[in-house]
Amino acid sequence: MPDPYIRLAKPADEAALSLLDRETWSPLHAVQPRPQPPYRPFFSERCGPGDHLVAELDGVVVGYVRLALPTELACNAHVRQIQGLAVAASARGTGAGRALVRAVQDEARRRGARRLTLRVLGHNTPARTLYESEGFAVEGVLPGEFFLDGEYVDDVLMGRSL
């Protein structure tokens, strides 16, 4: 199987990314309820195409990662945050998730970041394992921060220097 191709998102990716976001929804990583029609646009003024990297396999969008500023504060402008990562079920095991995590680190550096952070639910072992294998470390835990699917779930803060 070919390696995933990673690129910046384009406005034309809106429909594919919106569908991917809905199809990959899971209580394993989502704190919002399952999306219901009418669906909100995938891109917004806050996070547009330039804030997303997409993974393609054979010309088909199979994943994305969202890169954002964690705050609007000038004193925090050296930090970027992963605020979403999704890979289609059909593309799991192809290296698309790992390629996106590596590419987003490169993109954050290119944008002048010195740190990259993220939040991940404590019970999301696959995501935590991927992030740890790519150099992220747990920097804090908010115990029982979310009540999801009948259980209290930790919010795990992870980060790394770039």
C-alpha positions as CSV (number, residue, x, y, z in Angstrom):
1,M,0.0,0.0,0.0
2,P,1.4,3.5,-0.8
3,D,2.3,5.9,1.9
4,P,-0.4,8.5,2.8
5,Y,0.0,11.8,1.0
6,I,-0.3,14.7,3.4
7,R,-1.2,18.2,2.3
8,L,-2.9,21.4,3.5
9,A,-6.7,21.3,3.2
10,K,-8.5,23.2,0.5
11,P,-12.0,24.7,0.6
12,A,-13.0,22.0,-1.8
13,D,-12.3,19.4,0.9
14,E,-15.3,20.7,3.0
15,A,-17.7,17.9,2.1
16,A,-15.2,15.1,2.4
17,L,-13.9,16.3,5.8
18,S,-17.5,16.9,7.1
19,L,-18.5,13.4,6.2
20,L,-15.2,12.0,7.7
21,D,-15.8,13.9,10.9
22,R,-19.3,12.4,11.2
23,E,-18.3,8.9,10.3
24,T,-15.4,8.8,12.8
25,W,-17.5,10.2,15.7
26,S,-17.0,8.0,18.8
27,P,-17.4,8.4,22.5
28,L,-13.8,7.2,22.6
29,H,-12.7,10.7,21.6
30,A,-15.7,13.0,21.3
31,V,-17.0,15.2,24.1
32,Q,-19.9,16.5,22.0
33,P,-23.0,14.5,21.2
34,R,-23.1,12.6,17.9
35,P,-23.7,15.2,15.1
36,Q,-27.2,15.4,13.8
37,P,-28.7,17.2,10.8
38,P,-28.5,20.0,9.9
39,Y,-24.8,19.6,10.1
40,R,-22.6,22.6,10.9
41,P,-19.9,23.5,8.3
42,F,-16.6,21.8,8.9
43,F,-14.6,24.9,8.2
44,S,-15.3,28.1,10.2
45,E,-13.8,31.6,10.6
46,R,-11.8,30.3,13.6
47,C,-10.5,27.1,11.8
48,G,-10.4,27.3,8.0
49,P,-8.7,25.1,5.4
50,G,-5.3,26.5,6.2
51,D,-5.6,25.2,9.8
52,H,-6.0,21.6,8.6
53,L,-3.7,19.0,7.1
54,V,-5.4,16.1,5.3
55,A,-4.2,12.6,4.5
56,E,-5.0,11.1,1.1
57,L,-4.7,7.5,-0.1
58,D,-5.1,7.0,-3.8
59,G,-6.5,10.5,-4.1
60,V,-9.2,10.0,-1.4
61,V,-9.2,12.0,1.8
62,V,-8.9,9.5,4.7
63,G,-7.9,11.7,7.6
64,Y,-7.2,15.2,8.9
65,V,-5.5,17.0,11.8
66,R,-6.5,20.5,13.0
67,L,-3.7,22.8,14.1
68,A,-4.7,25.9,16.0
69,L,-3.5,28.5,18.4
70,P,-4.5,27.5,22.0
71,T,-5.4,31.1,22.9
72,E,-5.3,34.5,21.2
73,L,-2.7,35.8,23.7
74,A,0.5,37.2,22.2
75,C,2.5,35.6,25.1
76,N,1.2,32.2,24.0
77,A,1.8,32.6,20.3
78,H,4.8,30.2,20.3
79,V,2.5,27.3,21.1
80,R,0.2,25.4,18.7
81,Q,-2.4,22.9,19.6
82,I,-3.8,19.8,17.9
83,Q,-7.5,20.3,18.2
84,G,-8.7,17.3,16.2
85,L,-7.4,14.2,14.5
86,A,-9.5,11.7,12.6
87,V,-8.7,8.7,10.3
88,A,-11.3,6.8,8.4
89,A,-11.8,3.2,9.6
90,S,-10.8,2.0,6.2
91,A,-7.4,3.7,6.5
92,R,-6.5,2.6,10.0
93,G,-3.3,0.7,10.0
94,T,-2.0,2.4,6.9
95,G,0.2,4.9,8.8
96,A,-2.1,7.8,8.0
97,G,-2.5,8.8,11.7
98,R,1.2,8.7,12.3
99,A,1.9,10.6,9.1
100,L,-0.5,13.3,10.2
101,V,1.0,13.6,13.6
102,R,4.5,13.9,12.1
103,A,3.4,16.4,9.5
104,V,1.5,18.6,12.0
105,Q,4.7,18.9,14.0
106,D,6.6,20.0,10.9
107,E,3.8,22.5,10.1
108,A,3.8,23.9,13.6
109,R,7.6,24.4,13.4
110,R,7.2,26.1,10.0
111,R,4.7,28.5,11.6
112,G,7.2,29.4,14.3
113,A,5.9,27.2,17.2
114,R,8.3,26.0,19.9
115,R,5.7,23.8,21.6
116,L,2.8,21.6,20.4
117,T,0.1,20.5,22.9
118,L,-3.1,18.5,22.8
119,R,-5.9,17.1,24.9
120,V,-6.9,13.5,24.7
121,L,-9.5,11.5,26.7
122,G,-7.9,9.2,29.3
123,H,-9.7,6.1,27.9
124,N,-8.5,6.7,24.3
125,T,-5.5,4.3,24.6
126,P,-4.8,4.1,20.8
127,A,-4.5,7.9,20.5
128,R,-2.4,8.2,23.7
129,T,0.0,5.4,22.5
130,L,0.4,7.1,19.1
131,Y,1.1,10.5,20.7
132,E,3.6,9.1,23.2
133,S,5.4,7.2,20.4
134,E,5.8,10.6,18.6
135,G,7.4,12.3,21.6
136,F,4.4,13.7,23.4
137,A,4.4,13.4,27.2
138,V,1.6,13.7,29.7
139,E,1.8,17.1,31.3
140,G,-1.4,17.1,33.3
141,V,-4.5,15.2,34.0
142,L,-8.0,16.6,34.9
143,P,-9.6,13.6,36.7
144,G,-13.2,12.9,35.8
145,E,-13.4,16.1,33.7
146,F,-16.1,14.6,31.4
147,F,-19.1,12.4,32.0
148,L,-19.4,10.4,28.8
149,D,-21.5,7.4,28.0
150,G,-22.3,6.9,31.7
151,E,-18.7,7.1,32.9
152,Y,-16.4,9.8,34.3
153,V,-13.4,10.2,32.0
154,D,-10.1,12.0,32.5
155,D,-8.9,14.8,30.3
156,V,-5.2,14.2,29.6
157,L,-3.0,17.2,28.6
158,M,0.0,16.3,26.5
159,G,2.7,18.3,24.9
160,R,6.2,18.4,23.5
161,S,8.9,20.8,22.6
162,L,9.6,21.3,18.9
